[in-house]
Amino acid sequence: MVKKTSTPIEQTARLLDLVPFLLTHQGIALEDLAKQFGVTQEVILDDLNTLWMCGLPGYTPLELIDLEFDSGYVTIRNADPLAKVRALGGSEMVALALGLDLLLNGLEGLPPEVTDRIVQLSERVRSVIGSQITITEAAQTQVRAVIDRAIAERANVSIAYFSPQRDEVKERIISPFGFFTEGSFEYVEAFCDLAGATRTFRLDRINSVSSDLLPRVNSSSKESVSSPKNSQPQSTKARIMRGDRWTAESLGLSPGQVTIGESISLSAYSLDWLARTALGSCGDLVIDSPDEIRRSIVQSVESTLALYEEGAIPLAPTLR
C-alpha cells in the first residue's frame, strides 16, 4: 500500500535508508524509487529535497550531499558519511533477544512454523551480539505459564518452593488466583494446602512446578479458594460495601458478581483468613455471620486500638 503522508520518525528512518540504497542504485527512476519505499513520488521528492540539506558541519557545497533528480532519474554523490546501512543498536538487539526468549518460553501451544521462525530470528540476533551479554530469566516463564493455566482452569498445582527462612525446599499444593508485582519481584497469590491459608509465593523461588494440574475441590464461583486436606468449608454471610475490585477478587468473585450492600454466601476454609481479609478491606467487607468471625474481628480491632492508646504504636502525623 502506497503511503501519501509520513510521520517525522518515519521520514527520518526513510532518509537514513535512502542514502545507502541510492549509492548502490545510481540512476534509478523516481517512480521505481517511490515504489521501492512504498510511498508516492511527491513524498520521495520531499525526501530528496530534504537530503539536499544534509551533510557534514560547514554546510558548503563541499560538505553537503550532492543529488541530481531533475531528469526523473536519481544520482547521488558526496554521501560517504551516511553510506552505511542503518542497523539496530546494542540495547535494541538485547531487547529483541529478550523478547524472542519470552515468546519462545512463555507461550504454550505455538504452531511449529511460528516456533521455528522465532528460533531462527533468535539465532540471527545472538550471532550479532555474541558473548556481549548473557540472558537470564528474571522470572521462570515456564513456571508462570503453568500457574497461569491453573488460574484460568481453576485448578490446583504442585510446586517445589524454597523458603529462605528455613533454608529448605518443600512440596506444596496451591490454588493460585492471581499475580502481583512488588518492587522488582513478581509474586503469585494462592491458597496453600500445607499452611491451610492464603499465602504469597515469590515466583523466582519456585524451583519447579508440575505440568499436570490437579482438580480443585468444591471450586464454585463463590468459594474463596480450595480446601486443605481433611477440612470442610464453613458457610458465611457477607456484604461488599464499596465494590472494591481487590476485595471481590480475594473472595474468588468477579466485580460483575457483586451487588453493593447485598448479602452474599461464601464458603471459607479458614475463618482467620476471612477475618484478616475483612480487617484489611478498611470497611469494604462486612461479615454478617457466623458470630465467631464477628467477635474475632471486634477483638482484633479493640486490641489494636489499645496499643495505640498505650503508645506502643505511634500515630501517623495525620491522625494526631
N, C-alpha and C positions, 0 to 999 in steps of 0.2 A: 504494500500500500504506500503510495507516494504522499509524503507529508508536505503540507503547504506552509506550515509555520514550525518554529523550533524554540525551545526554551534556551536561555543563555547557557545553561550547563550542557545541553545537547549540542549547541553550536560550538562551544569550546572543545568538546570531545571530538567533533567532526573536523575542526580545524587542525587538531593535533594528528588526526588520521590522514588528512588530505595531503600534507606535505610529503611523507614517505611514499604515499600512493602515487602522487604525480611524478616524483623522481623516477619511479620505475614504469610510468605510463606516459612518457612525454608525447605530446601531440594528440592526446585523447580528445574526442569531440565533447562539447559541453553537454549534449543530450545524453551521451553514454555515461559521462561522469555523474550527472544527476541521477540516472537510473542506478548506478553502482552504489550510491549512498542513500537511495530511497527518498529523494526529495525532488522538488520541482526545479526547473532551470533558474527561476527567479531566486530561489533560496541559495542555489550553488553559486550564482553570480554575486550575491551578497557576501557569501563566504570568501570568494576570491578577492573582492574589493577590500574585505577586512584583512586578508593575508597581505595585501599590498602595503599595509601599515605596520607589518610585523618585521622584527629583525633584532639585531644587537644594539645595545646602547650607542648613542651617537646619531642614529636615525638619519644618516645621509644616504644617498644612493649606493654608497659602498657597503653599508651595513644592512639595508633593508632587502627583503626578499623581492626578487625581480620576476614578475609574471607577465605573460602575454596571452590574451584570450579574445581580442577584438575580432579575430577571424572566425571565431567559433570553435577553435581548437586551442587547447591549453598547454603551454610550456612553462617550466619553472627553472629558475637559476638562483644561485647565491642563497641556498636554503640549507646548508650543511648543519647549522645548529639544531634544526628540527628534523633531521633526516631519519632519526631512529624511530622504529615502530613503537607506539605507545604500549606500555606494559604495566601490569599490576605491581604495586609496591610490596615491600616485605610484610607489612602489617596486614595488607589486603589478602596476601597469599595465605598467611596464618589463619585469618578469619575464614577464608574459603575452605581451608583444610579442616578446621574445626567443625564448620557447618556440614561438610560432607560426612565426617565421622558421626555426627549426631544423627543425620539422616539414615546412615547405614546401620547403626547400633540401636537407635532409639525407636525405630518404627518396625512393627512386625507385619508380615504378610505382603511385603512389596513384590510386585511382579518380577520374575527373573531378569527380564530385559532392563528394568529400571535399576535393579541391584548391580547388574553388570556395568551399566553406564556410570553409576556412582563410583564403583571401584576403579574404572578406567580414568575418570576425572581426578580421583584422589591420587592415583599413581602418577599422573602427569604433574599435579601440583607438588607432590613430595619430591619428584625428580628435580624440581627447580629449587625448593627451599632446602633440600638435602638435610644435613645434620645441624642446621642452624637452630632448630627448635626440637623439643621433644613434647609431643602432645599427650597429655594425661587427662583422664576424665575427672572433673571435679566432683561429679556425682555419677553413680553407677547407672548408666542409662538403661541397661538391660534389667536391672533390679526395679528401676522406676517403671519400666514398661509393664512388667508382670503385676506390680502393685496397682498401677493404673487400670489394668484389665480387671483386677479383683474388685476395684471400686465400681467399675462400670457394670460388672456382672453380679454385684452384691454378694461376693464370695469371701471366704476366709483364705488365708495364705500362710504357709510355714516359712519362717525366716530364721537365720542364724545371726544373732545380734551381739555385738561386742559392747560390754559395759566397762568403761574405763575406771569407774569407782571400785568395781570388784575384780577388775583385770581378768575377765572371763568371757567366753562366748557361750550363749545359751540358745537352745532351740525354742522358739515361741510360735504360737499360732495367733495371728492377729486378724481383726476385722477392720480393714482400713476404710476410712471415709473422707480423706482429704489430704492435700499437701499444703504447706505454707513455708515461706522463707523468712528467716530471721538472721540479720547480719549477713554473713557470706555463706550460710549453710541452709540446706533445704531439709525439711522435716516431713514425716508422714504422721498424721494423727489417726489413731486406731484404738480399738478395744483389744486389750491384751488378755488372752486366755490364762496365761500364767499368773498375772497380777490380779485378774478379776476386776479390772477397772480400765478406764481410758488412759492411754499413755501416748507420749510423743517419741518418735524414733528418728534419730539423725540418719539421713539417707546414706551418707558415706560410711556409717558404722554397721550397716547391714552387710555382713560378709557374703551371704548367699541367700537365694530365695528359690523355693520350689516352684517350677513352672506349672505343676499340677495343682489347680485350685481346689479348695475344699468347700463343700456346701455350707452355707450359713444357716444356722438353726433358727427357726421362727423369725425369719427376716422379713416381716411385713413392713409396709411403708411407714408405719407409725411406731416402730420399735427403734430405740436409740441405737443399739448395737447387738451383736450376737452374744450368746450365752457362754459363760465359763462352764467348765466341767462340773457336773454334779450340782448345778444350781438351777433354780426355777425363777422365771421373771415375776416381778411384783407389779400389779396394776396401780397406776397413779392417775390423778386428775390434775390438770394444769391449765394455765392460761398464758398466752403471749400478749403482752400489753402494748408493745410498740411495733411489732413486726420486724425486729432486727434480724437481718439475714443470718448472722453468726449464731444467734440463739436457735433459730429454726433448724439450721443445718446440723448443729451439735446434737439435736434430738432426732436426727435422721429424717427431717421433714424438708420439703422444698418450700420457698416462700408462698407459692401458689396454693399449698395445702393449709395455710394458716389464715384464720379469720381473727382479726384483732379483738381481744377480750372474750372470745368464745372458748368454752371449756373443751379440752381435747383429752383423749385417753392415750396413755403411754404405757409401755412395758419396760421396766428398768431392772437390770440385774444387779446394780449397785446403787443403793439408796444414798450412800455417801457421795457418790459421783453426782447424782441428781441434785443433792443439796448444794454441793460446791458449784455446780452449773448455775443454780438459782442465785447463789450469792454473787457469783461473778457477772451476772447479767445486769446488775445495777437496777433491779426492779422490773426488768423486761419480762422475766419468767416468774410467774406466781404459782406456787404449789398449793392446790386446794385439798388434796388428800394423797397419802394417808397422814394422820396426825403425827405419826412418828417423825416424818421428814420435817413437818412444820415446826415441831418442838426443837429438832436439831438445828434448824436454821435460826430460830429465835435465840437459842443458847449461844450459837456461834457469834451472832451479832452482838448480844449482850456482853460476852467475854471480850470481844474486840473493842467495844466502846469503853469497857472498864480499863483496858490497857491504855487507851488514850487519856482517860481521866486521871490515871495514876502517873502519867508522863512517861510510861515505858515506851510508847510510840510517839515521836514528835509529830505535831500537827503540821500540815503543809502551810506555807505562808498565807495562802488564800483563805484558809479556814480559821486563822487566828483572829 
